[in-house]
Structure formats: structure tokens, C-alpha cells
Amino acid sequence: MRVDAHHHLWELGRRPHSWLDEPELAAVRRDFGPADLAPRAREAGIDRTVLVQVLPDAAETEEFLALAAAEPLIAGVVGWADLTAPGIADTLAELRRRPGGDRLVGIRHLVQGERDPAWLARPDVRRGLRAVGDAGLCYDLLVRPRQLPAAIDAVRALPGQPFVLDHLAKPPIARGEPEPWAGRVRELAREPNVFCKLSGMVTEAAPDGWTVAGLRPYAETVLDAFGPERVMFGSDWPVCLVAASYGQVVSAAEELTDGLEPHERAQVFGGTATRIYGLGEPAPSGSGEEPS
């Protein structure tokens, strides 16, 4: 079972996506739905996916859960909920009761956009993180290198909570400066309750192009630090389209893991995500046609 553990969908007419106003994102300033992804995933040999929140919007999460219930391709949803809200536990319980609530596997906040580098250390945020763990959900860490110290502290404070680091914490690949990112990621990886997505690299590379060789030092850092059994592939589609096609991203990840043993690659391309997110078996489709 090959899993893409990180992709997005959006419908621009449903709610504003102001982040797409940036000129460099013109290529993805349109609607993307399951019918766009399904043939690309099939061609790349991807069987299941994890749909990840885009906006800090509770309604979006509810819609994603309902969509997952109707789309066999989508095995899980990493949604959004306000961690700082006093009623966060009740919110998570309500999401679980909604259509598709059994597909809720994690929660994420756009921490990368918070001005306070220690946002994850706030008492109200820590309370919310505990509620996520109590609900049996993972928490996806979307942070930049400067926010890794706070992420490390949060992970250590909540040893029973599984965390998943998105996009390798967005290392400065374009500048070719692995430190202090590499040292901080290795420190984070020492905590056994943290996992890492091999995702988002092509958009952190130089805007005039990227190469597998240029990505390799960063991929090898996380593979060495976490081990294949704690790394999972994610396409970051359709954001990746500003730099590479879906197939190119999958091919790059395959090349970056070509030194692993077959059973180790199987972890990166499905085993880790299935285990950590608790992805169930796909529902039988009968027709063999792409979901619509």
C-alpha cells in the first residue's frame, strides 16, 4: 500500500485563499479537487492519501471529512481546530461525530505564520496539544527552522503525544545552508514520539530550478536522524506544482531513497503513515475507476 501522506485540495469560490495572491503562486491559483489528483496518484502508484488542512477554518475541516467519506483515495484527514479555545476537547469530539469523522487522523495549525517563535510554548497552546493527544490524534508540526527550539520543548513536554514534522521544517535549500536547521532537526529526532514527512522540498529549493542532488543532503539528514521507520512520503500537491509535477515529486523521493533496503522504502512510502495515522483498509470500489 503506497501512501501520499500530505496533499491539499481547495475550491477558491467557497472561501478566500489570500495566500494564493503571491505572484509566485499563480500556477496554483485555481480549484483542485479529487478528480484532479486521482489519475496522477494512480499513475505514480499511490493507493491512499492524507488530505491536510489549508486554512485555519473549522468549516474546511468538516468539508474535508465529508469528502474523505465519499472518496476511497483519501484515507485520512489532518484538520484544523483552534488549539487555544477552552472547548477544544469538545470540538474534536464533535468533529469525530460528523460525517467522515472516522477519517480524522490529526490536527495542524499554521505555526509557520505565527510571529512569536515560542508560540508552541504558550500555556493555552500546550493545553490544546494535550487535548489532541487525549483524543488519540497526531499533531502535525508546520514550523520553520527558527521555531524548532519551541517545537523541541513542546515534544519533550508531551512525550505521549505523536507529532509529525511537515516538510522537514522547511530548510533553506535554496541558500544551501544546512545549519542550524540540521542540528535542530537531529535534536528533535532524538524524541521517539516525533515523525517526519519527506515533503515540501522542491518549493524550498532555488526558484530557477532544483535537482535531486541538491535535495539529497536534506533528505539524508532526516532519513539518518529519524530512520526510515519514522519518515513518510508526502507530495505537498498541488503546492508542489510551482516547481514540479506530481510525478516528478514522487520520482525524486524514490531516487532520494534508492539507498534504502526494500523494507525501509516500504516504510517511507506507506508503512510509517499507515501506522502513525492509523489509516484503515480502503473501501472496496468494485469498478476500478478513479474516484469522482
Steps between C-alpha positions, in 0.01 A plus 500: 500500500668823383390812684536869422490635855464868413292677238243777483180588315323832466202665334563872465135594461410345834725715721785752456856370459694824533830311528464415130523867405880481497633527141709185528184298572319593179536144368282362780246781521208284392278226640646157578277206584525121535435449129815700425711293737369147437653433155835647605508292817406186308772560240757542779388181674341677800212308658391721791549861607479728801320828435645788706332824601574817308325771699441559873132439438282249684254481210779392265585209730136390511485510120824303468367230730180468297706486182723226646191297583400511132845458342672160536836659411500718816586281798539774759461870571730726699261780589504827686357595839575795723750361749461804723123465542385385846261254334755334271423152638131540422586630152708194422226271628246677280723462194519128571118482501462671162481319167847368428607559858665159509746634240630770734859397578667823607485872565724776364540874550698734272766560763741613227296820474505585871724796583586365842770231449398352836129473413507127570611574857189702587297338781176513301669337202649226718156435646366463146779263402417282800137489386612385155697217659215409733278468192742247354611729218840597362613860488670622182778753563513762225800707610802678362855444627482795743197337667665161551626575855140559614390188314768297678383631838136419418583147391701437816219638716250260341685167460180303450379716211603400145628794293564506125745756363379639168735584212820433700428833680564684171880507486669778297578273204523790255780657705680171553537567873420184696586647840354574747206310348677162490615512861154597624329230295739239638420618852128476427545151356648377828147511641333168410150651472593709192471394137594688183350552157731481201308779332508863392861501386463611137332826599778582746765461229618777266211650303689458172516124541584208727689174472485176691865551586415835659222342707699195605693649799173608660321172432795301630508710817144406596532139384810461715359691797153343513562170323272381216251359749423856614498670158204519260472628145275796422453674165376838627287507183379733359741747665785302347379595152678835521822299470420145388224269383350234724690231315827688528460536877431128540796412275730732696398335829561157348847607387577656838418171672677275249766409755249348743414134528166401342330463838628845603366665183169328567486682833566840340245442224217370713586305811583795723195705402266203530632416846526850647178641359311176552379483142242231445462267204356656185132453435430268205415702190396217271535703181875560501435850369643814654291657778291799402 
